[in-house]
Amino acid sequence: MDVGSVLGSIGRAAAGAGRLVWAVVTAPTTGTEYDVHSELDRLAEKIENEVPEELRERAWGLVLDALYGVPQEVDQLVEEHQQSRDEQD
């Protein structure tokens, strides 16, 4: 496996986590805790099967970087919801 394909796999894994964050913020779709666990399981399998062992910590670091923004995005979602409820009252 060459370095380009490895980096591509890592990027795709991180992009998957990033898409999760973006979906929470922009899409009216909903998900469940089960959906999140399934997606993380899929990413774990992808990293385990496609990323060389010496790059796995970096791959998981990309996933973590993508997830670090989630709490702020959830807070923003809740604040926007509260503001719309306040405006309705």
C-alpha positions as MATLAB code, in Angstrom:
seq = 'MDVGSVLGSIGRAAAGAGRLVWAVVTAPTTGTEYDVHSELDRLAEKIENEVPEELRERAWGLVLDALYGVPQEVDQLVEEHQQSRDEQD';
ca = [
       0.000    0.000    0.000;
       1.506    3.360   -0.967;
       1.490    6.496    1.174;
      -1.024    8.275   -1.046;
      -3.665    5.599   -0.638;
      -3.048    5.443    3.117;
      -3.437    9.191    3.472;
      -6.539    8.995    1.303;
      -8.032    6.372    3.630;
      -7.248    8.497    6.671;
      -8.793   11.517    4.995;
     -11.934    9.602    4.098;
     -12.296    8.427    7.714;
     -11.924   11.976    9.000;
     -14.298   13.245    6.337;
     -16.882   10.744    7.560;
     -16.652   12.165   11.060;
     -16.770   15.682    9.660;
     -19.890   14.842    7.658;
     -21.499   13.707   10.903;
     -20.802   17.083   12.494;
     -21.994   18.975    9.413;
     -25.190   16.908    9.231;
     -26.101   17.794   12.810;
     -25.710   21.476   12.069;
     -27.238   21.818    8.621;
     -29.662   19.013    7.926;
     -33.152   18.583    9.277;
     -32.521   14.853    9.504;
     -32.348   13.133   12.814;
     -30.279   10.297   14.135;
     -30.135    8.104   17.130;
     -27.405    7.119   19.519;
     -27.424    3.765   17.723;
     -26.701    5.535   14.401;
     -23.685    7.251   15.943;
     -22.385    4.004   17.429;
     -22.825    2.300   14.047;
     -20.904    5.030   12.252;
     -18.081    4.922   14.797;
     -17.961    1.137   14.494;
     -17.716    1.514   10.710;
     -14.864    4.021   11.072;
     -13.075    1.748   13.564;
     -13.322   -1.158   11.143;
     -12.067    0.985    8.275;
      -9.072    2.202   10.286;
      -8.324   -1.312   11.538;
      -8.524   -2.866    8.066;
      -7.156   -0.164    5.772;
      -4.722    1.979    7.749;
      -1.240    0.624    8.471;
      -0.594    0.147   12.176;
       2.007    2.912   12.306;
      -0.583    5.445   11.070;
      -3.584    4.372   13.152;
      -2.984    6.857   15.973;
      -2.882    9.661   13.411;
      -6.079    8.346   11.816;
      -7.849    8.306   15.173;
      -6.466   11.793   15.814;
      -8.239   12.989   12.666;
     -11.473   11.465   13.908;
     -11.029   13.134   17.294;
     -10.311   16.496   15.665;
     -13.570   16.217   13.746;
     -15.497   15.282   16.884;
     -14.081   18.014   19.130;
     -16.415   20.566   17.541;
     -19.539   18.525   18.207;
     -20.240   19.805   21.756;
     -20.162   23.418   20.563;
     -22.422   22.572   17.643;
     -24.882   20.825   19.971;
     -24.823   23.851   22.300;
     -25.554   26.108   19.323;
     -28.403   23.850   18.218;
     -29.937   24.001   21.714;
     -29.481   27.787   21.946;
     -31.151   28.336   18.566;
     -34.023   26.101   19.613;
     -34.410   27.986   22.900;
     -34.350   31.340   21.085;
     -37.082   30.214   18.689;
     -39.191   29.000   21.641;
     -38.643   32.323   23.437;
     -39.751   34.219   20.331;
     -42.906   32.106   20.129;
     -43.847   32.846   23.742;
];
